[in-house]
Structures are given as structure tokens and as C-alpha cells.
Amino acid sequence: MYKQKLIINKTIDKKEIQKLINWFINNFGAIKTTKLLDKLKLLGFNYATKIGISLGIKDLKIPKIKKTLIKNNQKNIDKLYYQIKKGNLKTIEYDEKVKEKWNQISEILKKEINDNFRTTDLLNPLYVMVISGARGNISQIKQLVGMRGLMVDPKGEIINIPIKSNLKESLNIVEYFISCYGARKGVIDTAIKTATAGHLTRKLIYLVQDQIIRRPDCYTKEMEIVFNLKNKKSYYNKSIEKILGRVAAKEIRCSNLTISSGQDICNYLAKKIIHIKKIFLRTPLTCKVNHGICQLCYGWNLANNRIADLGEPVGILAAQSIGEPGTQLTMRTFHTGGIFSGEIGETLTSPINGTIYYENKKDKKLIKLNNNSKVLLTLKEKKLLIIENKQKRFNIKLPKHSLIFIKSQKKVFEKQIISEIINWKKAKKLIKTKNNKERLKGVNTSISGKFIILKKNYLHDKEKQQKLCITNANIITKNLMKHNLENKTIYHIKQKIIHKINICSNFEPMKNLFKISEKDKKKNSNKLKILKIINARKKKKLNIKLRSFTLKKSKCKNNLITEKTKTNKIIKKKKDNRNFEKIKKNYEANEKKLYIDKNYCSEVIENRKKTISLNKAILYQIKQKNLILDKNKGLVKKDSIIFYTQYKTQKTTDIVQGLPKIEEILENKKSKQQKILKSLFEKIKENNTSKIAAKKSIYKIQNYLVKKIQLVYLSQGIIISNKHIEVIIRKITSKAIIRESGESSLMQGEIVEINKLEKINKKLQRKITYEPVIIGISKSSLLNNSLISNICFRGVIENLTIGAIEGKVDWLNGIKENIIIGNLIPAGTGQKIP
């Protein structure tokens, strides 16, 4: 059969070569595969020499659609800015939306670059290098040919201004300085974060260095249930990965096959039993061996796809496979130059410029996203129609549970995002849950002046939300007025004659405006004061500048308001008749004297027959709880905080941000996992014994922790076998705290391994009651039985004194202790077989 020549008629890139080698090893073994690899190497070098690939500036081809994409996106952002002016959008929500829009555009550009190369120049050296998987990454090409996009500061937070240029076009000064932030992040991460990643591996190795395969079988009756899903190809592959290399815990019956318990599942068997919904397997999490793991619970050694040998140091294997990607991937940010790497969902873009149409039936729901934008969620399949002209029409079929961002009968431009396709789980969350936001941020005013709270649904606004209006004015404090007027020579008008006056504290306007000292008991008059001051620079020509202040008394004793005449807007009846009549109507129906238009908000100062003068005002959306203005009694200074809003900061999803998450889970820092475990244990204990409750609650928390750690690595495209994570999580969750000691000699509050407690309980009448505990990797590596490895890890004096007082004995079960003493390590050929 295999004597015939194998012909593969498709492009072979990095992934295909991996598949080929894997298939070859499974079918022909390792010795023949080495010969194949040698031939592949020669073939590769031969053609790499012949092709003579090189890069030139002409090879960097910018897609034509780039300019229109950026232009249209900028228009959308400008529309959002008008929403802030009207007070319908908070500044924080605006920032989030801007980041989201630019991120979407850069992702669309990434796809366009790929399509552009594929359609115009298939043998482009840049495209060949990246697509084959030989060198480089699509995100690096995006920077060369597309746009650099959003950058990240050293903390990992996104800078709001995107870099629209690419490296071929060259950056302008502002863009260059913004990109310096990202470059600095790359340098900092490589210098500092590699050390933290290395320390994590050290901690993991100290935790599981004694996890060696000790026995062929531990005869446990506990097992893991795997639920197979095969709706999609990705699910099919995932469930095969879960089953492959494991050992069956119960007999599995198929139409033609029966797999007995204790049988390892190979590739052939995995494909045969994939359709069975429930499969019971052995797992390292439920192994009963005290020091180490048994062969059947561990399954295959993934290096050679055979059952792990006795004496295999599986603990160190697990620690290295979790720690190594962390140290490797801290370099990734250095190479990409600190670009924001965040995911966008599976999106649909418009194929043409045109108008969108769809039916407004009841098969959809209006929901609010995190950034407060309203979108439609489809509950059934929906048809969209985009029309440019009679010839150009496009029908798009949307699946269930997709978000539609654009209203019906609205114009769309080419490559604009119309909708996003999401899972049912995500859709459920969007319908049910409210936004859980994290941080508080103060909102500052851009102008100083008076503030008014608008409680009712006001004028043009459809949403019934409370708003805060700040009208433009200068605030003059007592000290400022004193400083400006005292001991200065000015000219004061009285009965049209100019008098030269030296102002001192006795000058009448000064006395009437403010209380000069605390001893002065004269009350301030509440009338409107007009103070006209003339600065005469040249006395001979009497070139006079008139400066008038309209001074209004405020509630605050030491403050006065002066109107800003420069920023006032005058609307005349003849020139702007429409606006004039609108403002007139609103002014008559309104007590607050405010006018809110599409583009601006303003306060009506003077209302005459032919002219209306308006003063600038700004609107903010608020909640009464968040306001902190009550102290200021109606006045606000520029750049002062008016209220606090809650918001969630978006950070990059690179491994540098993910490493602290892994450490947090494994160290149990915020003790979230412990709280979950405690609540699970108490719930199950209501109907069961403490032994069953402990087993069930631990099993649930173990699966939860495995999924959480896998999520961080999968986001970076790293596949780590569950087996390695399970070995480490077994050590974290293997202990319990004693609540009642029963007949045993153990003390209340002592932390002991659950396996030991179960064995002791078998011999007792009054049994020990205990509660499962999650202990962080640092603490649980110090709770190991080995005194020598504890001294090496942390707290030399502390561990030595405790060891001396308790008279501890080190049984030299682990690898570390034996290395220090100079013995053969109890792994591999040095394994002590009982």
C-alpha cells in the first residue's frame, strides 16, 4: 500500500509540514521520520537558494481602500463629538467608542492587506515570507503597509490618539512621539517582565518537583467525565485533544468496539468513540498516590505518545511547559513595538457604498453595550439588503444572535462594519447582566461659570436623563479683585468727566464689592454693580480703553461672577430668521433661559425684537449620586472636577498582561477561588456528608481553575495540554483544614493532605471533619514534607528553626533534596521501585 508514491497537490506552509511530520511519525515511526526530515531540509535549502528572495520598497504595497476607510471613520467620530456637546454622551464613553472604532478599522485593514496581496501579487516576497510562516507576522505587515493603529503605554493602557500613517508613508511628529510610548513598553517588558516570568517557573518547579510516576496503578474509583461536542470542526478537534493519550476509567462500548477500563486511547480509538456524549477517563486530579502520580492516571507521555514510564519526572515537565511560554512571549511585545493587541469579534462589513434595508419585525431586541451604545440583537435569522443602484444589490443573511449596528434605511460606506456575530452565551449575558464597571474617574469642566441642574426631560432630548448645564462666566474672588485694583492709578468716570484716582482699600467700589476685613461688619449689597475702569496709556492723546464688568452677586460670600462678552453670540432676525424664531419660542416656554440645539447649547442673555445674544454653555449627563458640587454653591472654576463616573479600562491582551493573571490564580492572591470553594462546599454539604461535599466541591473548582489558566494561553495561540495544568492544580487543591479532630491526634486548624485524612478516617469511629482549602503555590511548596527543599526555596532561618524544634525527618522523596545531598535523583534510572 505504502510503496505507491504519495502526491500532495497543495501549498505546504508551516502548519502543513507539522501535520505531515505528525502523520509520518504515527505511521512509520521515528527512524524513518529522521530520514524524511533530512530530505525536507535539503529541499528547503536548495529552493531557498534558487528563489533569491529579497525585500525592496516597491514590494510594500499600500491597499487603495486605506484612505477612504480612515476618512469615513473620522466622519463617524466627528458625529460622536457633537453628541458630547449636546450632553447625550459622556467623555469617557466617547473615548471608549473612539478606541473601539479605530481598533475595528485597523483589523479591517489587516484583512484588506491580505486580500490585496492575494489578488495583485501572489509572489510578493513580503507575502510569501509571512503566509508560509517562515518569518514575520501579519501585525508587522499591518504596520509597514496599513496603519500602526492604537499604541499602548508602559502600563498596558491604550493611548487615545491612533497612528493613521504606516511606516512606508512615514510618521509625523505627533505620531512619532506616540509610537515612542509603545517602543518603551517593549523595552521595559523585555527587561523586567522576563524576570517575573522566570520567577513563576521557579515557584512552579519547587511546588511539583516531587511529582514523579511512582506506581503502575493507584486503584482509584474517581474519574473525570468528558462531554464531547462535534457541531463545529474546532469543537471536534478540542474533544479529540481531551481524549487522546488518556486512560479509560470505565468500559466504553461502540458499535464494533469495546474499550476496557485501563486501556489508553490512541488516535484510531479517539476517532471511533468521538460520537459518544459521555466518556469516563482517568485524570491526575483524582490520583490516590501520596507522593507522585500513577501511570494510568497520567496517561501518555506527550514526548513519545506512549504510556509514561515509571520514574518519569512529570512535575518538572508540567512546570516547564507552563512557565516557558511566559518567558518566550515577553519578547513578542518587543518585536511588535508596543501595539495595542485586542480582539474584535467576527464582523460583517458592507461590500459596497449604498443604503441598508431590513424588516422591523419583533424578532430582535434593543440592548445596551458596555460603552452605552444601543444596538439590535437578532433572535432569528435576518436578511439585510444593501442597494447602491439598480444594478448593484447585495443580499446578506445574518445568523441568529448577531448585533446590528446600523438602523434601517441609513447610508453605509464600503467596508463599514454592519454587524457582529456572537455566541448564544455572550448574547444571554448581554440581555441579562448589567455593566460591571471598575474604576472611578473625575470629569473636569472646560469652562468656568454658573451651573444649573436640569431635572426633567429637556427640550430636544429623547432620553429622560438628568443633565448639568454650566454657563460661561468669569469668577472673581476677593483676593484677585484686591490684587487687580489696589494701589493702581486708574481713571474713573463720573458725570462724563474723567477723574484720576489712586485706588486704595478705602475706594468706594472696593468697599461695596467685598468685605475688606473680618472686623468689618458692613453687609454686602445684593444689587447689580457696574464698575467702569479706563486704562489711559497715552495721557496727551487720551487714547482711552473702556473695560466694563457686569458684576453679579453669587451665593458664595467671597465670589462674584462677570460675564464674558467676547464669547457671546448675537443672532439677528434678518440674517438668521429660522434660528431666531426657534430660540424665541424656546426662550418664552423656558424658565431656565437655556437653548439646546443640534450643535451647541447656550444661555439666552438678551432677548430683543431684532437681536438675541447667547452665552456659551456646556451640557453633561449626570446622576445625582455622583455630583460633588454642593460645596461650591452654584459656581464652578475651569478644570475643576464636577462629578465622578465609573468606567472599565481596556488593556492589551498580550502575555505580559496575562502573566499576572496566571500568578494571581495560582497564588490565590485575592482569595476569590477560596470563597467560591467555600460556598460550593456549604451548598453540597446540606444534602451530603462532608466527605462527598469535599470531593464534589474540589472537582468543580479544579475544572474552573484549569479553564481559567487555559484561557490566558489560548488568547495568545499557545496550546498547552490540560494534563500539565492538572498536575499543578492537584497540588494546590490537595489539602484541607481540620475543623474537628475526632479521635485522632491531629490538632484543630492543622492543614493536612485530603488523601491522608481519608486513610486515617477509615480506622476511626469518631471521624475527623475537615474543609477543603486552596493554598497558593508559594505556601504549598513550603508545606511539602521535604525540609531541605523548603530551606532552598524561601525563609532559611524560619524553616531551620521549625525543623529543629519539631525534629523533622526528610525522607528524600523529591528531586531537589537528592541533588543537594549528592545522591542519584529518584527519577528515570535512579527510580526506587517499592
Backbone hydrogen bonds, N-H to C=O, Kabsch-Sander energy under -0.5 kcal/mol:
donor,donor_aa,acceptor,acceptor_aa,energy
4,Q,1,M,-0.8
7,I,5,K,-0.6
8,I,6,L,-0.6
9,N,7,I,-0.7
10,K,8,I,-0.9
13,D,11,T,-0.7
14,K,132,S,-1.8
17,I,13,D,-2.2
18,Q,14,K,-1.8
19,K,15,K,-2.2
20,L,16,E,-2.4
21,I,17,I,-2.6
22,N,18,Q,-2.4
23,W,19,K,-2.6
24,F,20,L,-2.4
25,I,21,I,-2.5
26,N,22,N,-2.1
27,N,23,W,-1.8
28,F,24,F,-3.0
29,G,24,F,-0.6
29,G,25,I,-1.7
33,T,29,G,-1.1
34,T,30,A,-1.6
35,K,31,I,-1.0
36,L,32,K,-1.8
37,L,33,T,-2.7
38,D,34,T,-1.9
39,K,35,K,-2.0
40,L,36,L,-2.6
41,K,37,L,-2.3
42,L,38,D,-2.1
43,L,39,K,-2.4
44,G,40,L,-2.4
45,F,41,K,-2.5
46,N,42,L,-2.4
47,Y,43,L,-2.1
48,A,44,G,-2.0
49,T,45,F,-1.7
50,K,46,N,-1.7
51,I,47,Y,-2.3
52,G,48,A,-1.0
59,D,56,G,-1.1
60,L,57,I,-1.2
61,K,59,D,-1.3
62,I,60,L,-0.6
66,K,63,P,-1.4
67,K,64,K,-0.6
69,L,65,I,-2.3
70,I,66,K,-2.3
71,K,67,K,-2.5
72,N,68,T,-2.6
73,N,69,L,-2.0
74,Q,70,I,-2.1
75,K,71,K,-1.7
76,N,72,N,-1.8
77,I,73,N,-2.0
78,D,74,Q,-2.1
79,K,75,K,-1.9
80,L,76,N,-1.6
81,Y,77,I,-1.6
82,Y,78,D,-1.3
83,Q,79,K,-1.1
84,I,80,L,-1.1
85,K,81,Y,-1.5
86,K,82,Y,-1.8
87,G,83,Q,-0.7
87,G,84,I,-0.8
88,N,83,Q,-2.1
89,L,83,Q,-1.0
94,Y,90,K,-2.3
95,D,91,T,-2.3
96,E,92,I,-2.2
97,K,93,E,-2.4
98,V,94,Y,-2.5
99,K,95,D,-2.3
100,E,96,E,-2.4
101,K,97,K,-2.6
102,W,98,V,-2.4
103,N,99,K,-2.2
104,Q,100,E,-2.2
105,I,101,K,-2.2
106,S,102,W,-2.3
107,E,103,N,-1.7
108,I,104,Q,-2.3
109,L,105,I,-2.5
110,K,106,S,-1.6
111,K,107,E,-1.6
112,E,108,I,-2.4
113,I,109,L,-2.6
114,N,110,K,-1.5
115,D,111,K,-2.4
116,N,112,E,-2.9
117,F,113,I,-2.3
118,R,114,N,-2.1
119,T,115,D,-2.3
120,T,116,N,-2.3
121,D,117,F,-1.6
124,N,121,D,-1.1
128,V,124,N,-2.8
129,M,125,P,-2.3
130,V,126,L,-1.8
131,I,127,Y,-2.8
132,S,128,V,-2.0
133,G,129,M,-0.6
133,G,130,V,-0.7
134,A,129,M,-1.3
135,R,129,M,-1.3
140,Q,137,N,-0.7
141,I,137,N,-1.5
142,K,138,I,-2.1
143,Q,139,S,-1.1
144,L,140,Q,-1.4
145,V,141,I,-2.8
146,G,141,I,-0.7
146,G,142,K,-1.4
148,R,165,S,-2.0
149,G,163,I,-2.3
152,V,338,G,-1.7
153,D,157,E,-2.5
156,G,153,D,-2.4
158,I,650,Q,-0.9
159,I,151,M,-2.5
163,I,149,G,-2.3
164,K,162,P,-0.8
167,L,143,Q,-2.6
168,K,144,L,-1.3
170,S,166,N,-1.5
176,Y,172,N,-2.5
177,F,173,I,-2.1
178,I,174,V,-2.1
179,S,175,E,-2.4
180,C,176,Y,-1.1
181,Y,177,F,-0.7
181,Y,178,I,-1.1
182,G,178,I,-0.9
183,A,179,S,-2.1
184,R,180,C,-2.3
185,K,181,Y,-2.0
186,G,182,G,-2.0
187,V,183,A,-1.9
188,I,184,R,-2.9
189,D,185,K,-2.8
190,T,186,G,-2.0
191,A,187,V,-1.9
192,I,188,I,-3.3
193,K,188,I,-0.6
193,K,189,D,-0.7
194,T,189,D,-0.8
195,A,192,I,-0.9
196,T,192,I,-1.2
197,A,193,K,-2.3
198,G,194,T,-2.3
199,H,195,A,-2.2
200,L,196,T,-1.8
201,T,197,A,-1.6
202,R,198,G,-1.9
203,K,199,H,-2.4
204,L,200,L,-2.3
205,I,201,T,-2.4
206,Y,202,R,-2.2
207,L,203,K,-1.4
208,V,204,L,-2.2
209,Q,205,I,-1.0
211,Q,208,V,-1.7
212,I,210,D,-1.5
213,I,312,E,-1.8
214,R,212,I,-0.8
214,R,293,I,-1.8
215,R,293,I,-0.6
224,E,281,L,-3.2
226,V,224,E,-0.5
226,V,279,I,-2.6
227,F,225,I,-0.5
228,N,226,V,-0.6
228,N,277,K,-1.9
236,Y,232,K,-2.0
237,N,233,K,-2.5
238,K,234,S,-2.1
239,S,235,Y,-2.5
240,I,236,Y,-1.7
241,E,237,N,-2.2
242,K,238,K,-1.9
243,I,239,S,-1.6
244,L,240,I,-2.8
245,G,265,I,-2.5
246,R,243,I,-1.9
248,A,263,Q,-2.5
249,A,280,F,-2.4
250,K,280,F,-1.0
252,I,259,I,-2.8
253,R,251,E,-0.5
254,C,252,I,-0.5
254,C,257,L,-3.4
259,I,252,I,-3.3
260,S,258,T,-0.7
262,G,248,A,-3.0
263,Q,260,S,-1.5
265,I,246,R,-2.7
266,C,264,D,-0.7
270,A,266,C,-2.5
271,K,267,N,-1.8
272,K,268,Y,-1.2
273,I,269,L,-2.1
274,I,270,A,-0.6
276,I,273,I,-1.4
279,I,226,V,-1.7
281,L,224,E,-3.0
281,L,279,I,-0.6
282,R,247,V,-2.7
286,T,283,T,-1.3
287,C,284,P,-1.2
292,G,290,N,-0.7
293,I,212,I,-1.6
295,Q,215,R,-2.4
296,L,216,P,-1.5
298,Y,294,C,-1.6
299,G,295,Q,-2.7
300,W,245,G,-2.9
301,N,306,R,-3.7
302,L,300,W,-0.7
304,N,301,N,-1.2
305,N,301,N,-1.5
306,R,301,N,-0.9
308,A,299,G,-2.3
311,G,213,I,-2.8
312,E,309,D,-1.5
314,V,312,E,-2.1
315,G,211,Q,-2.5
317,L,313,P,-1.6
318,A,314,V,-2.1
319,A,315,G,-2.5
320,Q,316,I,-2.3
321,S,317,L,-2.1
322,I,318,A,-1.4
323,G,319,A,-2.3
324,E,320,Q,-2.8
326,G,322,I,-0.5
327,T,323,G,-1.5
328,Q,324,E,-2.3
329,L,325,P,-2.8
330,T,326,G,-0.8
331,M,328,Q,-1.3
332,R,329,L,-0.6
333,T,329,L,-0.6
334,F,330,T,-0.5
335,H,331,M,-1.7
336,T,332,R,-2.0
337,G,333,T,-1.0
338,G,333,T,-1.7
340,F,150,L,-2.5
342,G,340,F,-0.7
346,E,421,I,-0.7
347,T,345,G,-0.8
348,L,419,S,-2.8
350,S,416,Q,-2.3
354,G,412,V,-2.6
355,T,387,I,-2.4
356,I,410,K,-2.4
357,Y,385,L,-2.6
361,K,359,E,-1.2
365,K,377,L,-2.2
367,I,365,K,-0.6
367,I,375,V,-2.6
369,L,373,S,-2.3
372,N,369,L,-1.8
375,V,367,I,-2.4
376,L,404,I,-2.1
377,L,365,K,-3.0
378,T,376,L,-0.6
378,T,402,S,-2.3
379,L,363,D,-3.0
380,K,363,D,-0.9
382,K,398,L,-2.1
384,L,396,I,-3.3
385,L,357,Y,-2.4
386,I,394,F,-2.6
387,I,355,T,-2.3
388,E,392,K,-2.2
389,N,392,K,-1.1
393,R,391,Q,-0.8
394,F,386,I,-2.4
396,I,384,L,-2.8
396,I,394,F,-0.5
398,L,382,K,-3.7
398,L,396,I,-0.7
401,H,378,T,-1.6
403,L,420,E,-3.0
404,I,376,L,-2.7
405,F,403,L,-0.5
405,F,418,I,-2.9
406,I,418,I,-0.6
409,Q,356,I,-3.1
410,K,356,I,-0.5
410,K,407,K,-0.9
412,V,354,G,-3.3
415,K,350,S,-3.2
416,Q,413,F,-1.9
418,I,348,L,-2.9
419,S,348,L,-1.2
420,E,403,L,-1.9
421,I,346,E,-3.2
422,I,401,H,-1.7
422,I,420,E,-0.5
427,A,423,N,-1.9
428,K,424,W,-2.7
429,K,425,K,-2.0
430,L,426,K,-2.2
431,I,427,A,-2.0
432,K,428,K,-2.7
433,T,429,K,-1.8
437,K,435,N,-0.9
439,R,647,Y,-2.7
441,K,645,T,-2.9
443,V,643,F,-2.9
444,N,442,G,-0.5
445,T,640,S,-1.5
449,G,636,V,-2.8
450,K,471,T,-0.9
451,F,634,G,-1.5
452,I,469,C,-3.1
454,L,452,I,-0.6
454,L,467,K,-3.1
455,K,453,I,-0.7
459,L,457,N,-0.6
461,D,458,Y,-2.1
465,Q,463,E,-1.7
467,K,454,L,-2.3
468,L,620,Y,-2.8
469,C,452,I,-3.4
470,I,618,I,-2.4
471,T,450,K,-2.4
471,T,469,C,-0.5
472,N,616,K,-2.9
473,A,448,S,-2.5
474,N,562,T,-3.3
476,I,474,N,-0.6
476,I,560,L,-3.2
477,T,475,I,-0.6
478,K,558,N,-1.2
481,M,477,T,-2.1
482,K,478,K,-2.2
483,H,479,N,-2.3
484,N,480,L,-2.1
485,L,481,M,-2.1
486,E,482,K,-2.6
487,N,503,I,-2.4
488,K,485,L,-1.1
490,I,488,K,-0.7
490,I,501,I,-2.1
491,Y,534,I,-1.6
492,H,490,I,-0.5
492,H,499,H,-2.6
493,I,532,K,-0.5
494,K,497,I,-2.0
497,I,494,K,-1.7
499,H,492,H,-2.4
499,H,497,I,-0.5
501,I,490,I,-2.6
501,I,499,H,-0.5
503,I,488,K,-2.1
503,I,501,I,-0.7
507,F,504,C,-1.8
510,M,507,F,-0.7
511,K,507,F,-1.7
512,N,508,E,-2.5
513,L,509,P,-2.1
514,F,510,M,-1.9
516,I,514,F,-0.6
525,S,512,N,-0.5
529,K,551,L,-1.4
531,L,529,K,-0.5
531,L,549,F,-1.3
532,K,530,I,-0.6
533,I,531,L,-0.6
533,I,547,R,-2.0
534,I,491,Y,-1.7
535,N,545,K,-1.6
536,A,534,I,-0.7
537,R,535,N,-0.8
537,R,543,N,-1.0
539,K,537,R,-0.7
542,L,538,K,-1.2
543,N,538,K,-1.0
544,I,542,L,-1.3
545,K,535,N,-1.2
546,L,544,I,-0.5
547,R,533,I,-2.0
547,R,545,K,-0.5
549,F,531,L,-1.6
551,L,529,K,-1.9
551,L,549,F,-0.9
552,K,550,T,-0.6
552,K,561,I,-2.1
554,S,559,N,-0.9
559,N,556,C,-1.3
560,L,476,I,-2.0
561,I,552,K,-1.8
562,T,474,N,-2.6
563,E,550,T,-0.7
565,T,563,E,-0.9
568,N,565,T,-0.7
569,K,614,L,-2.9
571,I,569,K,-0.5
571,I,612,I,-3.1
572,K,570,I,-0.5
573,K,610,K,-2.4
576,D,572,K,-1.9
580,F,576,D,-1.9
581,E,577,N,-2.2
582,K,578,R,-2.3
583,I,579,N,-2.7
584,K,580,F,-2.0
585,K,581,E,-2.3
586,N,582,K,-2.4
587,Y,583,I,-2.6
588,E,584,K,-1.9
589,A,585,K,-1.8
590,N,586,N,-0.6
590,N,587,Y,-0.6
595,Y,602,S,-3.4
597,D,595,Y,-0.5
597,D,600,Y,-3.1
601,C,617,A,-0.6
602,S,595,Y,-2.9
603,E,615,N,-2.9
604,V,593,K,-2.6
605,I,603,E,-0.6
605,I,613,S,-2.7
606,E,613,S,-1.1
608,R,606,E,-0.5
608,R,611,T,-2.4
612,I,571,I,-2.0
613,S,606,E,-1.7
614,L,569,K,-3.9
615,N,603,E,-3.2
617,A,601,C,-1.7
618,I,470,I,-2.1
619,L,85,K,-0.7
620,Y,468,L,-2.1
622,I,466,Q,-2.3
626,N,623,K,-1.0
627,L,623,K,-0.7
627,L,624,Q,-0.7
628,I,642,I,-2.0
632,N,629,L,-1.2
633,K,630,D,-0.8
635,L,632,N,-0.8
636,V,449,G,-2.8
639,D,445,T,-2.0
640,S,637,K,-1.5
642,I,443,V,-2.8
643,F,443,V,-0.8
644,Y,626,N,-1.1
645,T,441,K,-2.8
647,Y,439,R,-2.7
649,T,647,Y,-0.5
652,T,156,G,-1.6
653,T,341,S,-2.5
657,Q,654,D,-0.9
658,G,654,D,-1.2
659,L,655,I,-2.6
661,K,657,Q,-0.5
662,I,658,G,-1.9
663,E,659,L,-2.5
664,E,660,P,-2.6
665,I,661,K,-2.3
666,L,662,I,-2.7
667,E,663,E,-2.6
668,N,664,E,-0.8
669,K,664,E,-1.5
675,K,671,S,-1.5
676,I,672,K,-2.3
677,L,673,Q,-2.7
678,K,674,Q,-2.4
679,S,675,K,-2.3
680,L,676,I,-2.4
681,F,677,L,-2.6
682,E,678,K,-2.4
683,K,679,S,-2.0
684,I,680,L,-2.5
685,K,681,F,-2.0
686,E,682,E,-0.8
686,E,683,K,-0.7
687,N,684,I,-1.0
688,N,684,I,-1.3
693,A,689,T,-2.5
694,A,690,S,-2.3
695,K,691,K,-2.0
696,K,692,I,-2.7
697,S,693,A,-2.5
698,I,694,A,-2.2
699,Y,695,K,-2.2
700,K,696,K,-2.0
701,I,697,S,-2.2
702,Q,698,I,-2.4
703,N,699,Y,-1.8
704,Y,700,K,-1.9
705,L,701,I,-2.2
706,V,702,Q,-2.1
707,K,703,N,-2.1
708,K,704,Y,-1.9
709,I,705,L,-2.2
710,Q,706,V,-2.3
711,L,707,K,-2.0
712,V,708,K,-1.0
713,Y,709,I,-1.4
714,L,710,Q,-2.9
715,S,711,L,-1.7
716,Q,713,Y,-1.0
717,G,714,L,-1.4
718,I,713,Y,-2.4
719,I,717,G,-0.5
720,I,718,I,-0.7
724,H,721,S,-1.1
725,I,721,S,-1.0
726,E,722,N,-2.6
727,V,723,K,-1.7
728,I,724,H,-1.3
729,I,725,I,-2.6
730,R,726,E,-2.3
731,K,727,V,-0.9
732,I,728,I,-1.3
733,T,729,I,-2.2
734,S,731,K,-0.6
735,K,773,V,-0.5
736,A,752,V,-2.8
737,I,771,E,-2.8
738,I,750,E,-2.0
739,R,769,T,-2.6
740,E,769,T,-1.7
743,E,766,R,-1.9
744,S,741,S,-1.5
749,G,738,I,-2.7
750,E,747,M,-1.5
752,V,736,A,-2.3
752,V,750,E,-0.6
754,I,734,S,-2.9
757,L,753,E,-2.0
758,E,754,I,-2.3
759,K,755,N,-1.7
760,I,756,K,-2.4
761,N,757,L,-2.5
762,K,758,E,-1.1
763,K,760,I,-1.3
764,L,761,N,-0.8
767,K,765,Q,-1.0
769,T,740,E,-2.1
771,E,737,I,-2.3
773,V,735,K,-2.2
775,I,732,I,-1.6
775,I,773,V,-0.6
777,I,666,L,-1.2
780,S,776,G,-2.8
781,S,777,I,-1.6
782,L,778,S,-0.9
782,L,779,K,-0.7
783,L,779,K,-1.0
784,N,781,S,-0.5
787,L,785,N,-0.5
790,N,786,S,-1.0
791,I,787,L,-2.0
792,C,788,I,-1.8
793,F,789,S,-1.6
794,R,790,N,-2.0
799,N,795,G,-2.4
800,L,796,V,-2.2
801,T,797,I,-2.6
802,I,798,E,-2.2
803,G,799,N,-2.3
804,A,800,L,-2.3
805,I,801,T,-2.6
806,E,802,I,-2.6
807,G,803,G,-1.0
808,K,803,G,-2.1
811,W,809,V,-0.6
815,I,209,Q,-0.7
818,N,814,G,-0.7
819,I,815,I,-1.8
820,I,816,K,-2.1
821,I,817,E,-2.0
822,G,818,N,-1.9
823,N,818,N,-2.1
827,A,825,I,-1.8
828,G,311,G,-3.2
830,G,827,A,-1.8
831,Q,828,G,-1.1
833,I,831,Q,-0.9
